[in-house]
Amino acid sequence: MTESREPERDDRDEPGRSTPPSAGKRAAERAAARARIQQQHTWVDLQVQRAIERGDFEHLPGKGKPIENLGEHHDPDWWVKQLVEREKIAVLPPALQLRKDDAELDAKLDGMSAESEVRREIEDFNARVLRARYTPVDGPPLITQPRDVEATVAGWRERRAARRTALAARQPATEPPPRRRWWRRRR
């Protein structure tokens, strides 16, 4: 007995046939997403209103003051300029930055307590000077010379010894009170 098979038909294409359940679910999800998007502005407004009621906006910087530079001409780099001003960032050409670092190096070294730190800082400074020497010049010429490590460390030692003697001279020359032994403590 042979059975004749009919070709499989796609019932979705027939008129009057309902869409399969998965397609209806997708359509409902799309409709819900569309409704959420349309109602999103009311949700945002509600969140802002609740924050105002809680007082979240009470102590913001600049509250009650006019916005700075509002009526002036448009500057596309306004945000960079405000960042530099707010963070106190100094951007100098490498040659000028190295001059400034060279002038401040002794004061920076005086704040260090270990000779190894001092040597590391001097070697880092010398490496930056040499790196700037072999890169193309941007701005003024580089006139800063590398520091002699041993001479700079010797100067640091002398300044440290002078600070210690000056500090010892200011200290009163009184003897410390005698130490009490643990077995003689008063109760």
C-alpha positions as CSV (number, residue, x, y, z in Angstrom):
1,M,0.0,0.0,0.0
2,T,1.5,3.2,-1.0
3,E,0.4,6.5,0.5
4,S,0.5,9.6,-1.5
5,R,2.0,12.5,0.3
6,E,0.8,15.9,-0.2
7,P,3.4,18.7,-0.4
8,E,3.8,20.6,2.8
9,R,2.1,23.9,2.8
10,D,2.9,27.0,4.6
11,D,-0.3,27.9,6.4
12,R,0.9,31.4,7.3
13,D,0.4,32.7,3.8
14,E,-3.2,31.7,3.6
15,P,-5.7,34.5,3.9
16,G,-7.9,34.3,7.0
17,R,-5.3,32.3,8.8
18,S,-4.2,33.8,12.1
19,T,-0.5,34.5,12.8
20,P,1.4,31.9,14.8
21,P,1.6,32.5,18.5
22,S,5.3,33.5,18.4
23,A,4.6,36.3,15.9
24,G,1.8,37.7,18.0
25,K,4.2,37.7,21.0
26,R,6.8,39.6,19.0
27,A,4.2,42.1,17.9
28,A,3.1,42.6,21.5
29,E,6.7,43.1,22.6
30,R,7.2,45.7,19.9
31,A,4.0,47.5,20.9
32,A,5.1,47.5,24.5
33,A,8.5,48.9,23.6
34,R,6.9,51.6,21.5
35,A,4.6,52.6,24.4
36,R,7.6,52.7,26.8
37,I,9.5,55.0,24.5
38,Q,6.4,57.3,24.1
39,Q,6.0,57.4,27.9
40,Q,9.7,57.8,28.7
41,H,9.6,61.6,29.0
42,T,6.9,61.4,31.7
43,W,9.0,58.9,33.6
44,V,12.0,61.2,33.4
45,D,9.9,64.2,34.5
46,L,8.7,62.2,37.4
47,Q,12.2,61.3,38.5
48,V,13.3,64.9,38.2
49,Q,10.3,66.0,40.3
50,R,11.1,63.5,43.0
51,A,14.7,64.6,43.1
52,I,13.6,68.2,43.5
53,E,11.3,67.2,46.3
54,R,14.1,65.3,48.1
55,G,16.3,68.4,47.7
56,D,19.0,66.8,45.5
57,F,19.5,70.0,43.6
58,E,19.7,72.4,46.5
59,H,23.5,72.6,47.0
60,L,24.8,72.5,43.4
61,P,27.7,74.8,42.6
62,G,26.7,77.9,40.7
63,K,23.0,77.7,41.9
64,G,21.4,81.1,41.5
65,K,24.3,82.6,39.5
66,P,24.3,83.4,35.8
67,I,26.0,81.0,33.4
68,E,29.5,82.2,32.7
69,N,30.5,83.2,29.1
70,L,26.9,82.7,27.8
71,G,26.7,85.7,25.6
72,E,30.2,85.6,24.1
73,H,31.2,84.3,20.7
74,H,31.3,80.5,20.1
75,D,34.6,78.8,21.0
76,P,34.8,75.1,20.0
77,D,37.5,74.5,22.6
78,W,35.6,76.0,25.5
79,W,35.5,72.8,27.5
80,V,39.3,72.3,27.2
81,K,40.0,75.8,28.4
82,Q,37.6,75.3,31.4
83,L,39.3,72.0,32.2
84,V,42.7,73.6,32.2
85,E,41.5,76.5,34.4
86,R,39.6,74.2,36.8
87,E,42.3,71.6,37.2
88,K,45.2,74.2,37.1
89,I,47.0,72.3,34.3
90,A,50.1,74.0,33.0
91,V,50.9,73.0,29.5
92,L,54.4,74.1,28.5
93,P,56.7,73.2,25.6
94,P,59.2,70.5,26.6
95,A,62.1,73.0,26.8
96,L,60.3,75.3,29.1
97,Q,58.9,72.5,31.3
98,L,62.5,71.1,31.7
99,R,63.8,74.6,32.7
100,K,61.0,74.8,35.3
101,D,61.7,71.3,36.6
102,D,65.4,72.1,36.8
103,A,64.7,75.2,38.9
104,E,62.4,73.2,41.2
105,L,64.5,70.0,41.4
106,D,66.5,70.9,44.5
107,A,63.4,71.8,46.5
108,K,61.8,68.6,45.4
109,L,64.9,66.6,46.4
110,D,65.0,68.3,49.8
111,G,61.6,66.8,50.5
112,M,62.9,63.2,50.0
113,S,64.4,61.2,52.9
114,A,66.3,58.4,51.2
115,E,69.3,58.7,48.9
116,S,68.0,56.1,46.6
117,E,64.9,58.2,46.0
118,V,67.1,61.2,45.2
119,R,69.2,59.3,42.8
120,R,66.1,57.9,41.0
121,E,64.6,61.4,40.7
122,I,67.9,62.8,39.2
123,E,68.2,59.9,36.8
124,D,64.6,60.4,35.7
125,F,65.3,64.1,35.2
126,N,68.4,63.4,33.1
127,A,66.5,60.8,31.0
128,R,63.8,63.4,30.2
129,V,66.5,66.0,29.2
130,L,68.2,63.5,26.9
131,R,64.8,62.4,25.4
132,A,63.9,66.1,24.7
133,R,67.4,66.7,23.2
134,Y,66.8,64.0,20.6
135,T,63.2,64.9,19.6
136,P,62.3,67.6,17.1
137,V,62.2,71.0,18.7
138,D,58.7,72.4,19.4
139,G,59.0,75.9,20.8
140,P,62.1,77.5,22.3
141,P,65.4,75.7,22.1
142,L,66.5,73.3,24.8
143,I,69.2,74.8,27.0
144,T,68.8,72.6,30.1
145,Q,71.7,70.3,30.8
146,P,71.6,67.0,32.5
147,R,72.6,67.1,36.2
148,D,75.7,65.4,37.6
149,V,74.2,62.7,39.8
150,E,77.0,62.6,42.4
151,A,77.3,66.4,42.7
152,T,73.6,66.7,43.1
153,V,73.4,64.0,45.7
154,A,76.4,65.6,47.6
155,G,74.5,69.0,47.6
156,W,71.4,67.2,48.9
157,R,73.4,65.7,51.7
158,E,74.9,69.1,52.7
159,R,71.5,70.8,52.7
160,R,70.0,67.9,54.8
161,A,72.9,68.2,57.3
162,A,72.5,72.0,57.5
163,R,68.7,71.6,58.1
164,R,69.4,69.0,60.9
165,T,71.9,71.2,62.7
166,A,69.6,74.2,62.4
167,L,66.8,72.1,63.8
168,A,69.0,70.8,66.6
169,A,70.1,74.4,67.5
170,R,66.5,75.5,67.9
171,Q,65.6,72.5,70.2
172,P,66.0,73.2,73.9
173,A,69.0,71.4,75.4
174,T,67.0,69.8,78.3
175,E,67.4,66.2,79.2
176,P,64.5,63.9,78.6
177,P,62.7,62.7,81.8
178,P,64.1,59.5,83.2
179,R,62.3,56.4,82.0
180,R,60.3,54.5,84.5
181,R,60.8,50.8,84.6
182,W,57.8,48.6,84.1
183,W,58.0,47.1,87.5
184,R,58.1,50.5,89.2
185,R,55.0,52.0,87.6
186,R,52.5,53.7,89.8
187,R,49.1,52.3,89.9
